[in-house]
């Protein structure tokens, strides 16, 4: 942990890898990030139970800095990194809630956690990841060898049975696929992309449920065989779930921010305010709005 803290003081981070090909760009190891987050969360919980909130804050701060430096500030942002960040941030907010239930946080820790929570905006990285996803997909289709086209075809028609086909068989079948089909699949991706981006407004921190539902219906069409979309179905991520999870976890972060302000108000006045508006500007800059 000391080594990680030291490394996080550096101004920039980038993993070694081939950044000229979007599909080959390295991304954080989800298992490793999850493992270290769970370890830090467990340590924070133990420190809270032992009545050591300052040590718990130190654990939470390291989790926050790992997300900020490794996940949120990595460029170019890819969807995998953005969604790992979403998952860990939801976990982070949950640990703060555990401390609230134990009444373990004191004013200094609440103020510090509030400053960290104010920095968390999950939507911009997710938007950047969605944009990179289209670039990745188009690059992948344009440069895939013929054998890969055969693999995509059979992965659509015979899910889970592609291992039964050899590379030669894939290449032979793929040789029969008109190149125009590839271009039509590229068009399908490009037509889908505006609907994906329109499902959220990262500047105003809003996710639109009705547009997410419409997007889901469009994506469902790719589950049916069609020569102009069969390459899209096996590769397109679950946009609906990604956007819903982002909205949910950003809401958890916003709730944790308000809870910290409420606890600070309680410590200062001995009672909770009659309305949230009484928290600003002394205990919170602005009351977060509903993400959806």
GIGIQUI-V820373 format. One record per pair of residues at least 4 apart in sequence whose C-alpha atoms are under 8 Angstrom apart, sorted by the first residue. I is the first residue (numbers start at 1). J is the second residue. D is the distance in whole Angstrom. If there is no record, write none. Layout:
<<I | J | D> <I | J | D>>
This chain:
<<1 | 5 | 6> <2 | 6 | 6> <3 | 7 | 6> <4 | 8 | 6> <5 | 9 | 7> <5 | 62 | 7> <6 | 10 | 8> <8 | 65 | 7> <8 | 66 | 7> <8 | 69 | 7> <12 | 69 | 8> <12 | 73 | 8> <13 | 69 | 7> <13 | 70 | 7> <13 | 73 | 8> <13 | 74 | 7> <14 | 74 | 6> <14 | 75 | 7> <15 | 26 | 7> <15 | 27 | 8> <16 | 26 | 7> <17 | 24 | 8> <17 | 25 | 6> <17 | 26 | 6> <18 | 24 | 6> <18 | 25 | 6> <18 | 26 | 7> <19 | 24 | 7> <19 | 25 | 5> <19 | 26 | 8> <20 | 24 | 8> <20 | 25 | 8> <21 | 25 | 7> <21 | 139 | 8> <22 | 132 | 8> <22 | 135 | 7> <22 | 136 | 5> <22 | 139 | 7> <23 | 136 | 6> <23 | 137 | 8> <23 | 139 | 8> <23 | 140 | 7> <27 | 78 | 8> <27 | 80 | 7> <27 | 81 | 6> <28 | 33 | 7> <28 | 70 | 8> <28 | 71 | 8> <28 | 81 | 6> <29 | 33 | 6> <30 | 34 | 6> <30 | 84 | 6> <31 | 35 | 6> <32 | 36 | 6> <33 | 37 | 6> <34 | 38 | 6> <34 | 88 | 7> <35 | 39 | 6> <36 | 40 | 6> <37 | 41 | 6> <37 | 63 | 6> <37 | 88 | 7> <38 | 42 | 6> <39 | 43 | 6> <40 | 44 | 6> <40 | 59 | 6> <40 | 60 | 7> <40 | 62 | 8> <40 | 63 | 7> <41 | 45 | 6> <41 | 59 | 7> <41 | 60 | 7> <41 | 92 | 8> <41 | 95 | 7> <42 | 46 | 6> <43 | 47 | 6> <43 | 56 | 7> <43 | 59 | 7> <44 | 48 | 6> <44 | 55 | 7> <44 | 56 | 4> <44 | 57 | 7> <44 | 59 | 6> <44 | 60 | 7> <44 | 95 | 8> <45 | 49 | 6> <45 | 56 | 7> <45 | 95 | 7> <45 | 98 | 8> <45 | 99 | 8> <46 | 50 | 6> <46 | 56 | 8> <47 | 51 | 6> <47 | 52 | 5> <47 | 53 | 6> <47 | 55 | 6> <47 | 56 | 5> <48 | 52 | 5> <48 | 53 | 5> <48 | 56 | 6> <48 | 99 | 7> <48 | 102 | 8> <48 | 104 | 6> <48 | 105 | 8> <49 | 102 | 8> <49 | 104 | 8> <51 | 104 | 7> <52 | 56 | 6> <53 | 57 | 6> <53 | 104 | 6> <53 | 105 | 6> <53 | 106 | 7> <53 | 109 | 7> <54 | 58 | 6> <54 | 109 | 7> <55 | 59 | 7> <56 | 60 | 6> <57 | 61 | 6> <57 | 109 | 6> <57 | 113 | 8> <58 | 62 | 6> <59 | 63 | 7> <60 | 64 | 6> <60 | 92 | 7> <61 | 65 | 6> <61 | 116 | 8> <62 | 66 | 6> <63 | 67 | 6> <63 | 92 | 8> <64 | 68 | 6> <64 | 92 | 8> <64 | 116 | 7> <65 | 69 | 6> <66 | 70 | 6> <66 | 71 | 7> <67 | 71 | 5> <67 | 72 | 6> <67 | 85 | 6> <67 | 88 | 8> <67 | 89 | 8> <68 | 72 | 5> <68 | 73 | 6> <69 | 73 | 5> <69 | 74 | 7> <70 | 74 | 6> <71 | 81 | 6> <71 | 82 | 7> <71 | 84 | 8> <71 | 85 | 6> <72 | 77 | 8> <72 | 81 | 8> <72 | 82 | 7> <72 | 85 | 7> <72 | 125 | 6> <73 | 77 | 8> <76 | 132 | 8> <77 | 81 | 7> <77 | 82 | 7> <77 | 125 | 7> <77 | 128 | 6> <77 | 129 | 5> <77 | 132 | 7> <78 | 82 | 6> <78 | 128 | 7> <78 | 129 | 4> <78 | 130 | 7> <78 | 132 | 6> <78 | 133 | 7> <79 | 83 | 6> <79 | 126 | 6> <79 | 128 | 8> <79 | 129 | 4> <79 | 130 | 6> <79 | 132 | 7> <79 | 133 | 7> <80 | 84 | 6> <80 | 129 | 7> <81 | 85 | 6> <81 | 129 | 8> <82 | 86 | 6> <82 | 122 | 8> <82 | 125 | 5> <82 | 126 | 5> <82 | 129 | 6> <83 | 87 | 6> <83 | 126 | 7> <83 | 242 | 7> <83 | 246 | 8> <84 | 88 | 6> <85 | 89 | 6> <85 | 122 | 8> <86 | 90 | 6> <86 | 122 | 6> <86 | 245 | 8> <86 | 246 | 6> <86 | 249 | 7> <86 | 250 | 8> <87 | 91 | 6> <87 | 249 | 7> <88 | 92 | 6> <89 | 93 | 6> <89 | 249 | 7> <89 | 253 | 7> <90 | 94 | 6> <90 | 249 | 5> <90 | 250 | 7> <90 | 252 | 6> <90 | 253 | 7> <91 | 95 | 7> <92 | 96 | 7> <93 | 97 | 6> <93 | 252 | 6> <93 | 253 | 6> <93 | 256 | 6> <94 | 98 | 6> <94 | 252 | 8> <95 | 99 | 6> <96 | 100 | 6> <96 | 256 | 7> <97 | 101 | 6> <97 | 256 | 7> <98 | 102 | 6> <99 | 103 | 6> <99 | 104 | 5> <99 | 105 | 6> <100 | 104 | 6> <100 | 105 | 7> <105 | 109 | 6> <105 | 110 | 6> <106 | 110 | 6> <107 | 111 | 6> <107 | 264 | 6> <107 | 267 | 7> <108 | 112 | 6> <109 | 113 | 6> <110 | 114 | 6> <110 | 260 | 6> <110 | 261 | 8> <110 | 263 | 8> <110 | 264 | 7> <111 | 115 | 6> <111 | 260 | 7> <111 | 261 | 8> <111 | 264 | 8> <112 | 116 | 6> <113 | 117 | 6> <113 | 260 | 8> <114 | 118 | 6> <114 | 257 | 6> <114 | 260 | 6> <114 | 261 | 7> <115 | 119 | 7> <116 | 120 | 7> <117 | 253 | 7> <117 | 254 | 8> <117 | 256 | 8> <117 | 257 | 6> <118 | 257 | 7> <120 | 253 | 8> <121 | 205 | 8> <121 | 250 | 7> <122 | 126 | 7> <122 | 246 | 7> <122 | 250 | 6> <123 | 127 | 6> <123 | 200 | 8> <123 | 201 | 8> <123 | 202 | 5> <123 | 205 | 6> <123 | 246 | 7> <124 | 128 | 6> <124 | 202 | 5> <124 | 203 | 8> <125 | 129 | 6> <126 | 130 | 6> <126 | 246 | 8> <127 | 131 | 6> <127 | 197 | 7> <127 | 200 | 8> <127 | 202 | 7> <128 | 132 | 6> <129 | 133 | 6> <130 | 134 | 7> <130 | 196 | 8> <130 | 197 | 7> <131 | 135 | 7> <131 | 193 | 8> <131 | 197 | 8> <132 | 136 | 6> <133 | 137 | 6> <134 | 138 | 6> <134 | 189 | 7> <134 | 190 | 7> <134 | 193 | 7> <135 | 139 | 6> <136 | 140 | 6> <137 | 141 | 6> <137 | 189 | 8> <137 | 235 | 8> <138 | 142 | 6> <138 | 186 | 6> <138 | 189 | 8> <139 | 143 | 6> <140 | 144 | 6> <141 | 182 | 7> <141 | 186 | 7> <142 | 182 | 8> <144 | 148 | 6> <144 | 149 | 7> <145 | 149 | 7> <146 | 150 | 7> <146 | 170 | 8> <146 | 171 | 6> <146 | 174 | 5> <146 | 175 | 6> <147 | 151 | 6> <147 | 167 | 6> <147 | 168 | 7> <147 | 170 | 5> <147 | 171 | 4> <147 | 172 | 8> <147 | 174 | 6> <148 | 152 | 6> <148 | 170 | 7> <148 | 171 | 8> <148 | 174 | 8> <149 | 153 | 6> <149 | 170 | 8> <149 | 171 | 8> <149 | 174 | 6> <149 | 177 | 8> <149 | 231 | 8> <150 | 154 | 6> <150 | 170 | 5> <150 | 171 | 6> <150 | 172 | 8> <150 | 173 | 6> <150 | 174 | 4> <151 | 155 | 6> <151 | 162 | 7> <151 | 170 | 6> <152 | 156 | 6> <152 | 230 | 8> <152 | 231 | 6> <152 | 234 | 7> <153 | 157 | 6> <153 | 230 | 7> <153 | 231 | 7> <154 | 158 | 5> <154 | 159 | 7> <154 | 161 | 8> <154 | 162 | 6> <155 | 159 | 5> <155 | 160 | 7> <155 | 161 | 7> <155 | 162 | 6> <155 | 234 | 7> <156 | 225 | 8> <156 | 230 | 7> <156 | 231 | 8> <156 | 233 | 7> <156 | 234 | 6> <157 | 225 | 8> <158 | 162 | 7> <161 | 165 | 8> <165 | 169 | 6> <165 | 170 | 7> <166 | 170 | 6> <167 | 171 | 6> <168 | 172 | 6> <169 | 173 | 6> <170 | 174 | 6> <171 | 175 | 6> <172 | 176 | 7> <173 | 177 | 7> <177 | 181 | 7> <178 | 182 | 7> <179 | 183 | 7> <180 | 184 | 6> <181 | 185 | 6> <181 | 227 | 6> <181 | 228 | 5> <182 | 186 | 6> <182 | 228 | 7> <182 | 231 | 8> <183 | 187 | 6> <184 | 188 | 6> <184 | 228 | 5> <184 | 229 | 7> <185 | 189 | 6> <185 | 228 | 5> <185 | 229 | 5> <185 | 230 | 7> <185 | 231 | 6> <185 | 232 | 6> <186 | 190 | 6> <187 | 191 | 6> <188 | 192 | 6> <188 | 228 | 7> <188 | 229 | 7> <188 | 232 | 8> <189 | 193 | 6> <189 | 232 | 7> <190 | 194 | 8> <191 | 195 | 8> <192 | 196 | 7> <192 | 218 | 8> <193 | 197 | 6> <194 | 198 | 6> <195 | 199 | 6> <195 | 211 | 8> <195 | 215 | 6> <196 | 200 | 8> <196 | 212 | 8> <196 | 215 | 7> <196 | 239 | 7> <197 | 201 | 8> <198 | 211 | 7> <199 | 207 | 6> <199 | 208 | 5> <199 | 209 | 8> <199 | 211 | 5> <199 | 212 | 5> <199 | 215 | 8> <200 | 205 | 8> <200 | 206 | 6> <200 | 207 | 4> <200 | 208 | 6> <201 | 205 | 6> <201 | 206 | 5> <201 | 207 | 6> <202 | 206 | 6> <205 | 291 | 6> <206 | 247 | 8> <206 | 290 | 8> <206 | 291 | 5> <206 | 292 | 6> <207 | 243 | 7> <207 | 247 | 6> <207 | 291 | 6> <207 | 292 | 5> <208 | 212 | 6> <208 | 292 | 6> <209 | 213 | 6> <209 | 292 | 7> <210 | 214 | 6> <211 | 215 | 6> <212 | 216 | 6> <212 | 240 | 6> <212 | 243 | 7> <213 | 217 | 7> <213 | 240 | 7> <214 | 218 | 6> <215 | 219 | 6> <215 | 239 | 8> <215 | 240 | 7> <216 | 220 | 6> <216 | 239 | 7> <216 | 240 | 6> <217 | 221 | 7> <218 | 222 | 8> <219 | 223 | 8> <219 | 233 | 8> <220 | 224 | 8> <222 | 226 | 8> <222 | 229 | 6> <222 | 230 | 7> <222 | 232 | 7> <222 | 233 | 5> <223 | 233 | 6> <224 | 230 | 8> <225 | 229 | 7> <225 | 230 | 6> <226 | 230 | 6> <229 | 233 | 7> <230 | 234 | 8> <231 | 235 | 7> <232 | 236 | 6> <238 | 242 | 6> <239 | 243 | 6> <240 | 244 | 6> <241 | 245 | 6> <242 | 246 | 6> <243 | 247 | 6> <244 | 248 | 6> <245 | 249 | 6> <246 | 250 | 6> <247 | 251 | 6> <247 | 291 | 6> <247 | 292 | 7> <248 | 252 | 6> <249 | 253 | 6> <250 | 254 | 6> <250 | 291 | 7> <251 | 255 | 6> <251 | 290 | 7> <251 | 291 | 6> <252 | 256 | 6> <253 | 257 | 6> <254 | 258 | 6> <254 | 288 | 6> <255 | 259 | 6> <256 | 260 | 6> <257 | 261 | 7> <258 | 262 | 6> <258 | 284 | 8> <258 | 287 | 7> <258 | 288 | 8> <259 | 263 | 6> <260 | 264 | 6> <261 | 265 | 6> <261 | 279 | 7> <261 | 283 | 5> <261 | 284 | 6> <262 | 266 | 6> <262 | 272 | 7> <262 | 273 | 8> <262 | 279 | 7> <262 | 283 | 8> <263 | 267 | 6> <263 | 272 | 8> <264 | 268 | 6> <264 | 283 | 7> <265 | 269 | 6> <265 | 270 | 8> <265 | 271 | 7> <265 | 272 | 7> <265 | 273 | 7> <265 | 279 | 7> <265 | 283 | 7> <266 | 270 | 5> <266 | 271 | 5> <266 | 272 | 5> <266 | 273 | 8> <267 | 271 | 8> <273 | 278 | 6> <273 | 279 | 7> <274 | 278 | 7> <275 | 279 | 8> <276 | 280 | 8> <276 | 287 | 7> <277 | 287 | 7> <279 | 283 | 5> <279 | 284 | 6> <280 | 284 | 5> <280 | 285 | 6> <280 | 286 | 6> <280 | 287 | 7> <281 | 285 | 5> <281 | 286 | 7>>
